[in-house]
Amino acid sequence: MRLTVFGATGGTGRQLIRLARAGGHEVVAVVRTPQAVDGVDGVVADVFDLRSVAPALAGSDAVVSALGPRSRSDRSGVCARAIGSVLSAMEDVGTRRIVAVSAQPVLRSGAGEPVWHRATLRPLVRAVYRNVYADLERMEQLLAASTAEWTVVRPPYLTDGPVTGAYRSALEANVPGGSISRADLARALLDVLADPASVRHAIGVAHAAA
């Protein structure tokens, strides 16, 4: 496929590009300033500007968003604002498929997690990172309200470990495990991209138990 990747310069985005190219995909990396990302020439675009984003999507089969907030106190709503622009551009150019990174705590029910985790750690984490999760929650709402063939992937804490492929996933639920490497998150993004059963669903992912 021809993939347009947003958040291409981040840790997950770089891993995604590397794995996508190794799998034979053509990659368009959207960047804020002229630069190459892991051997791919970056297409400069303002992710908040529909007119800027649309050319980066021309001819693409799918979009992958590895965008994330700038900090835990970021109130700009970067993910929701960006996805709103991307969805509008997708509609204009006729691209239907999009996979976006969210986060495990966005699932308010905590389905799939131990009861003790839901009662103790979850409220604490949501309080500390409330701006981050409010932004991601709004992003998910925009995707759900769209006509796009979307999938949301919700990882827990991210690490810089290698790709193993030994991650677990759950449909509309979280996976207890505590962490996943950015490389395996990238692997999961590519896996769900090719899975029709994941369309219009959120997928929880985490590393397999040791």
C-alpha positions in Angstrom: 0.0 0.0 0.0 0.9 3.7 -0.2 0.7 5.0 3.4 0.7 8.6 4.6 2.2 8.8 8.1 1.6 11.7 10.5 3.8 11.9 13.5 6.6 10.5 11.3 9.5 12.1 13.3 8.4 10.6 16.7 9.6 7.4 18.2 6.6 5.3 17.0 6.5 7.1 13.7 10.1 6.3 12.8 9.6 2.6 13.8 6.4 2.5 11.7 8.2 3.9 8.6 11.0 1.4 9.0 8.7 -1.6 9.3 6.4 -0.4 6.6 9.2 0.0 4.1 10.6 -3.4 5.1 7.1 -4.8 4.3 7.1 -3.4 0.8 4.8 -0.4 1.5 5.4 3.0 -0.1 5.5 5.7 2.6 4.8 9.4 2.6 6.1 11.0 5.8 4.4 14.2 6.8 6.8 16.6 8.6 6.7 20.2 9.8 10.1 21.2 8.3 12.0 19.9 5.3 13.8 16.7 6.3 14.2 13.1 5.5 12.9 10.5 7.9 14.7 7.1 7.8 15.4 7.4 4.1 12.0 8.7 3.2 11.7 12.3 1.9 9.3 14.2 4.2 6.4 16.1 2.7 6.1 19.4 4.5 2.5 20.2 5.7 0.7 21.9 8.5 -1.4 19.2 10.0 -3.9 21.8 11.2 -4.4 23.2 7.7 -6.7 21.2 5.4 -5.3 22.8 2.2 -1.8 21.8 3.4 -2.7 18.3 4.3 -4.7 17.2 1.3 -1.7 17.0 -1.2 0.1 14.7 1.2 -2.8 12.3 1.0 -3.2 12.3 -2.8 -2.9 8.7 -4.1 -2.6 7.1 -0.6 -4.4 4.0 0.3 -4.4 4.6 4.0 -3.4 7.1 6.7 -1.6 6.2 10.0 -1.5 8.8 12.8 1.3 8.4 15.3 0.7 11.9 16.6 0.9 12.6 20.3 0.6 15.6 22.6 3.7 17.7 23.2 3.6 17.3 27.0 1.3 16.0 29.7 0.2 19.6 30.4 -0.5 20.4 26.8 -3.9 22.0 26.5 -3.7 22.7 22.7 -5.7 19.6 21.8 -3.2 18.7 19.1 -4.4 15.2 18.4 -8.1 16.1 18.0 -7.4 19.2 16.0 -5.0 17.3 13.7 -7.4 14.4 13.2 -10.2 16.8 12.3 -8.1 18.3 9.6 -6.9 14.9 8.4 -10.4 13.5 8.2 -11.6 16.4 6.1 -8.6 16.0 3.8 -9.3 12.3 3.5 -12.8 13.0 2.4 -11.7 15.5 -0.2 -9.2 13.1 -1.8 -11.2 9.9 -1.4 -8.9 8.1 1.1 -11.0 5.9 3.4 -8.7 4.0 5.8 -7.1 5.5 8.9 -5.4 4.0 12.0 -4.6 6.2 14.9 -2.7 5.8 18.1 -4.6 6.6 21.3 -3.8 5.4 24.8 -5.0 2.7 27.2 -6.5 5.0 29.9 -8.9 6.6 27.4 -11.1 3.6 27.8 -13.1 4.8 30.8 -14.6 1.4 31.6 -11.2 -0.1 32.0 -12.5 -3.3 30.4 -9.9 -6.1 30.4 -8.0 -4.6 33.3 -7.8 -6.1 36.9 -10.4 -4.5 39.3 -7.6 -3.2 41.5 -6.0 -1.4 38.6 -9.3 0.3 37.7 -9.9 1.3 41.3 -6.4 2.7 42.1 -4.0 3.4 39.3 -6.4 4.4 36.6 -8.0 7.4 38.4 -4.5 8.6 39.4 -3.1 8.3 35.9 -6.2 10.1 34.4 -5.9 12.9 36.9 -2.2 13.5 36.2 -2.5 13.3 32.5 -6.0 14.7 32.2 -5.2 17.1 29.3 -3.6 14.3 27.3 -6.5 11.9 27.7 -9.2 14.6 27.1 -7.5 15.4 23.8 -7.2 11.7 22.8 -10.8 11.1 23.9 -12.0 13.9 21.6 -9.9 12.5 18.8 -11.6 9.1 19.2 -15.0 10.8 19.1 -14.2 12.6 15.9 -13.1 9.3 14.3 -16.3 7.5 15.5 -18.5 10.3 14.1 -16.8 10.2 10.7 -17.5 8.0 7.7 -13.9 6.8 7.5 -12.8 3.2 8.0 -11.0 4.0 11.2 -9.3 1.9 13.8 -7.9 3.2 17.1 -5.0 1.4 18.8 -4.7 1.9 22.6 -1.2 1.1 24.0 -0.1 1.4 27.6 3.3 2.8 28.7 5.7 2.9 25.7 9.4 1.8 25.8 12.3 1.8 23.4 12.6 -2.0 23.2 13.0 -4.0 19.9 10.2 -5.3 17.7 9.3 -8.8 18.8 5.8 -9.3 17.4 4.9 -11.0 20.7 2.2 -8.5 21.7 -1.3 -9.2 22.8 -4.4 -7.4 21.5 -8.1 -7.2 22.6 -11.1 -5.8 20.7 -12.8 -2.9 22.6 -10.8 -3.7 25.7 -7.4 -3.1 27.3 -4.7 -5.6 27.7 -3.1 -5.8 31.1 0.7 -5.8 30.8 2.0 -2.4 31.7 4.0 -1.6 28.6 4.8 -2.2 24.9 7.8 -1.1 22.8 7.3 1.6 20.2 8.6 -0.9 17.7 5.8 -3.5 18.6 3.2 -0.7 18.6 4.3 0.1 15.1 4.0 -3.6 14.2 0.5 -3.6 15.7 -0.5 -0.5 13.7 0.5 -2.2 10.5 -1.2 -5.4 11.5 -4.6 -3.8 12.2 -4.3 -1.7 9.0 -4.6 -4.9 7.1 -7.4 -6.5 9.3 -10.9 -5.7 8.1 -12.3 -6.9 11.4 -10.7 -4.0 13.2 -12.5 -1.3 11.2 -14.5 1.1 13.4 -13.1 -0.5 16.5 -10.6 0.3 19.3 -7.9 -2.3 19.9 -6.0 -2.6 23.1 -2.4 -3.8 22.8 0.4 -4.7 25.3 3.4 -6.9 25.4 2.8 -10.6 26.0 3.5 -11.8 29.5 7.0 -13.1 30.2 
